[in-house]
Amino acid sequence: MKKDTHPLYHEDTKVSCACGNNFVTGSTQKEIRVEICNNCHPFYTGKQNLIDTSGRLEKYEEKLGKINKAAAARKGKKVKKAAMAAKKIVKNAAKKANKK
């Protein structure tokens, strides 16, 4: 086995949180500073801020409805153009038939 492959392990690592909580644990670092610990984290304290997600589905359906209406409007224009083109073809064919 190679010597000195593992880092030095400190059994008395001091952990300091931004909320002021301090505790001792084991780590390869001598001192650790954290922003959130188990005393101030919302999940562990039960002071979770629930995000209001109501209305998300309604917003999506409204957006989808607008998209579908726009697509229908575009489709309606295409149908009208095709009908106008068909009328022209019929009209031109009638003119040709009358000339003969």
MODELLER restraints for C-alpha pairs under 7 A, 6 or more apart:
rsr = mdl.restraints
at = mdl.atoms
rsr.add(forms.Gaussian(group=physical.xy_distance, feature=features.Distance(at['CA:7:A'], at['CA:28:A']), mean=6.45, stdev=0.5))
rsr.add(forms.Gaussian(group=physical.xy_distance, feature=features.Distance(at['CA:8:A'], at['CA:28:A']), mean=5.84, stdev=0.5))
rsr.add(forms.Gaussian(group=physical.xy_distance, feature=features.Distance(at['CA:9:A'], at['CA:27:A']), mean=5.76, stdev=0.5))
rsr.add(forms.Gaussian(group=physical.xy_distance, feature=features.Distance(at['CA:9:A'], at['CA:28:A']), mean=4.49, stdev=0.5))
rsr.add(forms.Gaussian(group=physical.xy_distance, feature=features.Distance(at['CA:10:A'], at['CA:26:A']), mean=5.63, stdev=0.5))
rsr.add(forms.Gaussian(group=physical.xy_distance, feature=features.Distance(at['CA:10:A'], at['CA:27:A']), mean=5.39, stdev=0.5))
rsr.add(forms.Gaussian(group=physical.xy_distance, feature=features.Distance(at['CA:10:A'], at['CA:28:A']), mean=5.61, stdev=0.5))
rsr.add(forms.Gaussian(group=physical.xy_distance, feature=features.Distance(at['CA:10:A'], at['CA:29:A']), mean=6.77, stdev=0.5))
rsr.add(forms.Gaussian(group=physical.xy_distance, feature=features.Distance(at['CA:10:A'], at['CA:30:A']), mean=6.25, stdev=0.5))
rsr.add(forms.Gaussian(group=physical.xy_distance, feature=features.Distance(at['CA:11:A'], at['CA:25:A']), mean=6.34, stdev=0.5))
rsr.add(forms.Gaussian(group=physical.xy_distance, feature=features.Distance(at['CA:11:A'], at['CA:26:A']), mean=4.12, stdev=0.5))
rsr.add(forms.Gaussian(group=physical.xy_distance, feature=features.Distance(at['CA:11:A'], at['CA:27:A']), mean=6.43, stdev=0.5))
rsr.add(forms.Gaussian(group=physical.xy_distance, feature=features.Distance(at['CA:12:A'], at['CA:24:A']), mean=5.79, stdev=0.5))
rsr.add(forms.Gaussian(group=physical.xy_distance, feature=features.Distance(at['CA:12:A'], at['CA:25:A']), mean=5.77, stdev=0.5))
rsr.add(forms.Gaussian(group=physical.xy_distance, feature=features.Distance(at['CA:12:A'], at['CA:26:A']), mean=5.70, stdev=0.5))
rsr.add(forms.Gaussian(group=physical.xy_distance, feature=features.Distance(at['CA:13:A'], at['CA:24:A']), mean=5.46, stdev=0.5))
rsr.add(forms.Gaussian(group=physical.xy_distance, feature=features.Distance(at['CA:13:A'], at['CA:25:A']), mean=5.20, stdev=0.5))
rsr.add(forms.Gaussian(group=physical.xy_distance, feature=features.Distance(at['CA:13:A'], at['CA:26:A']), mean=5.36, stdev=0.5))
rsr.add(forms.Gaussian(group=physical.xy_distance, feature=features.Distance(at['CA:13:A'], at['CA:27:A']), mean=6.01, stdev=0.5))
rsr.add(forms.Gaussian(group=physical.xy_distance, feature=features.Distance(at['CA:13:A'], at['CA:29:A']), mean=6.72, stdev=0.5))
rsr.add(forms.Gaussian(group=physical.xy_distance, feature=features.Distance(at['CA:13:A'], at['CA:30:A']), mean=4.99, stdev=0.5))
rsr.add(forms.Gaussian(group=physical.xy_distance, feature=features.Distance(at['CA:13:A'], at['CA:31:A']), mean=5.42, stdev=0.5))
rsr.add(forms.Gaussian(group=physical.xy_distance, feature=features.Distance(at['CA:14:A'], at['CA:23:A']), mean=5.99, stdev=0.5))
rsr.add(forms.Gaussian(group=physical.xy_distance, feature=features.Distance(at['CA:14:A'], at['CA:24:A']), mean=4.67, stdev=0.5))
rsr.add(forms.Gaussian(group=physical.xy_distance, feature=features.Distance(at['CA:14:A'], at['CA:25:A']), mean=6.58, stdev=0.5))
rsr.add(forms.Gaussian(group=physical.xy_distance, feature=features.Distance(at['CA:14:A'], at['CA:30:A']), mean=6.90, stdev=0.5))
rsr.add(forms.Gaussian(group=physical.xy_distance, feature=features.Distance(at['CA:14:A'], at['CA:31:A']), mean=5.06, stdev=0.5))
rsr.add(forms.Gaussian(group=physical.xy_distance, feature=features.Distance(at['CA:14:A'], at['CA:32:A']), mean=6.31, stdev=0.5))
rsr.add(forms.Gaussian(group=physical.xy_distance, feature=features.Distance(at['CA:15:A'], at['CA:22:A']), mean=5.60, stdev=0.5))
rsr.add(forms.Gaussian(group=physical.xy_distance, feature=features.Distance(at['CA:15:A'], at['CA:23:A']), mean=5.38, stdev=0.5))
rsr.add(forms.Gaussian(group=physical.xy_distance, feature=features.Distance(at['CA:15:A'], at['CA:24:A']), mean=5.96, stdev=0.5))
rsr.add(forms.Gaussian(group=physical.xy_distance, feature=features.Distance(at['CA:15:A'], at['CA:31:A']), mean=6.09, stdev=0.5))
rsr.add(forms.Gaussian(group=physical.xy_distance, feature=features.Distance(at['CA:15:A'], at['CA:32:A']), mean=4.73, stdev=0.5))
rsr.add(forms.Gaussian(group=physical.xy_distance, feature=features.Distance(at['CA:15:A'], at['CA:33:A']), mean=5.76, stdev=0.5))
rsr.add(forms.Gaussian(group=physical.xy_distance, feature=features.Distance(at['CA:16:A'], at['CA:22:A']), mean=4.67, stdev=0.5))
rsr.add(forms.Gaussian(group=physical.xy_distance, feature=features.Distance(at['CA:16:A'], at['CA:23:A']), mean=6.91, stdev=0.5))
rsr.add(forms.Gaussian(group=physical.xy_distance, feature=features.Distance(at['CA:16:A'], at['CA:32:A']), mean=6.31, stdev=0.5))
rsr.add(forms.Gaussian(group=physical.xy_distance, feature=features.Distance(at['CA:16:A'], at['CA:33:A']), mean=4.83, stdev=0.5))
rsr.add(forms.Gaussian(group=physical.xy_distance, feature=features.Distance(at['CA:16:A'], at['CA:34:A']), mean=6.22, stdev=0.5))
rsr.add(forms.Gaussian(group=physical.xy_distance, feature=features.Distance(at['CA:17:A'], at['CA:33:A']), mean=5.85, stdev=0.5))
rsr.add(forms.Gaussian(group=physical.xy_distance, feature=features.Distance(at['CA:17:A'], at['CA:34:A']), mean=4.85, stdev=0.5))
rsr.add(forms.Gaussian(group=physical.xy_distance, feature=features.Distance(at['CA:17:A'], at['CA:35:A']), mean=5.52, stdev=0.5))
rsr.add(forms.Gaussian(group=physical.xy_distance, feature=features.Distance(at['CA:17:A'], at['CA:36:A']), mean=6.17, stdev=0.5))
rsr.add(forms.Gaussian(group=physical.xy_distance, feature=features.Distance(at['CA:17:A'], at['CA:37:A']), mean=6.18, stdev=0.5))
rsr.add(forms.Gaussian(group=physical.xy_distance, feature=features.Distance(at['CA:18:A'], at['CA:34:A']), mean=6.46, stdev=0.5))
rsr.add(forms.Gaussian(group=physical.xy_distance, feature=features.Distance(at['CA:18:A'], at['CA:35:A']), mean=4.98, stdev=0.5))
rsr.add(forms.Gaussian(group=physical.xy_distance, feature=features.Distance(at['CA:18:A'], at['CA:36:A']), mean=6.72, stdev=0.5))
rsr.add(forms.Gaussian(group=physical.xy_distance, feature=features.Distance(at['CA:19:A'], at['CA:40:A']), mean=6.73, stdev=0.5))
rsr.add(forms.Gaussian(group=physical.xy_distance, feature=features.Distance(at['CA:38:A'], at['CA:44:A']), mean=5.97, stdev=0.5))
rsr.add(forms.Gaussian(group=physical.xy_distance, feature=features.Distance(at['CA:39:A'], at['CA:45:A']), mean=6.61, stdev=0.5))
rsr.add(forms.Gaussian(group=physical.xy_distance, feature=features.Distance(at['CA:42:A'], at['CA:48:A']), mean=4.87, stdev=0.5))
